[in-house]
Amino acid sequence: LDQLVVESDQLAFNPTETFDWENTVRYSLGVRHAMNDTTVLRAGVAQEESTQGTDNRSAISPDSDRVWLTLGAGFTPVENM
């Protein structure tokens, strides 16, 4: 996303916000463990890079690098559920 241009007949001017964002990469890894026939545990971790640097950060869409941690579980008490 290079820029956001707001066009409106209701405004005295059409504001433009220049972003100059970059492409990024997200890395993730997950595991699934079946405890028994009815219960499954899941966990994951991901690292996501920001599209913005310190010179092009915007108050409209502030962003930064982040790390995601996830936990989950599945339970099937009966076969058809």
C-alpha positions as CSV (number, residue, x, y, z in Angstrom):
1,L,0.0,0.0,0.0
2,D,1.7,3.2,-1.2
3,Q,-0.9,5.8,-0.1
4,L,-4.5,6.4,0.9
5,V,-6.4,9.1,-0.9
6,V,-9.7,10.3,0.5
7,E,-11.9,11.8,-2.3
8,S,-15.1,13.5,-1.3
9,D,-17.3,16.3,-2.6
10,Q,-18.1,17.2,1.1
11,L,-14.5,18.1,1.9
12,A,-12.7,21.3,1.1
13,F,-9.6,19.3,0.2
14,N,-8.9,15.6,-0.5
15,P,-6.4,14.4,2.2
16,T,-3.7,11.9,1.2
17,E,-1.7,9.7,3.6
18,T,1.5,8.3,2.2
19,F,2.4,4.9,3.6
20,D,5.2,3.5,1.4
21,W,4.8,0.1,3.1
22,E,7.0,-2.9,2.3
23,N,6.3,-6.6,1.7
24,T,7.0,-8.8,4.8
25,V,7.2,-12.4,5.8
26,R,5.4,-14.3,8.5
27,Y,6.9,-17.5,10.0
28,S,4.8,-20.0,12.0
29,L,5.1,-23.4,13.5
30,G,2.4,-25.5,15.1
31,V,2.0,-28.9,16.8
32,R,-1.0,-31.2,17.3
33,H,-1.0,-33.9,20.0
34,A,-3.8,-36.5,20.3
35,M,-4.1,-37.4,24.0
36,N,-6.6,-40.2,23.2
37,D,-9.4,-40.9,20.8
38,T,-11.5,-37.9,22.0
39,T,-9.1,-35.2,23.0
40,V,-6.6,-33.2,20.9
41,L,-4.2,-30.5,22.1
42,R,-2.8,-27.8,19.8
43,A,-0.1,-25.1,20.2
44,G,1.6,-22.7,17.9
45,V,4.0,-19.8,17.6
46,A,4.4,-17.2,14.8
47,Q,6.6,-14.3,14.1
48,E,5.2,-11.5,11.9
49,E,7.3,-8.6,10.5
50,S,5.8,-5.1,10.3
51,T,5.1,-3.5,6.9
52,Q,6.2,-0.2,8.4
53,G,9.6,1.1,9.5
54,T,10.4,3.9,11.9
55,D,10.5,6.4,9.0
56,N,7.0,5.6,7.6
57,R,4.9,4.7,10.6
58,S,1.4,6.1,10.5
59,A,-1.1,7.1,13.2
60,I,-3.9,5.8,11.0
61,S,-2.6,2.3,11.1
62,P,0.2,1.9,13.7
63,D,2.1,-1.4,13.4
64,S,5.1,-3.2,14.7
65,D,6.7,-6.6,14.6
66,R,4.9,-9.2,16.7
67,V,5.0,-12.7,18.1
68,W,1.9,-14.8,18.3
69,L,1.4,-17.6,20.8
70,T,-1.6,-19.9,20.4
71,L,-3.1,-22.7,22.4
72,G,-6.1,-24.9,21.6
73,A,-7.9,-28.1,22.3
74,G,-10.5,-30.3,20.7
75,F,-12.9,-32.6,22.4
76,T,-15.2,-35.1,20.7
77,P,-17.5,-36.7,23.3
78,V,-19.4,-38.8,20.8
79,E,-18.5,-40.1,17.3
80,N,-21.0,-37.9,15.3
81,M,-20.1,-34.7,17.0
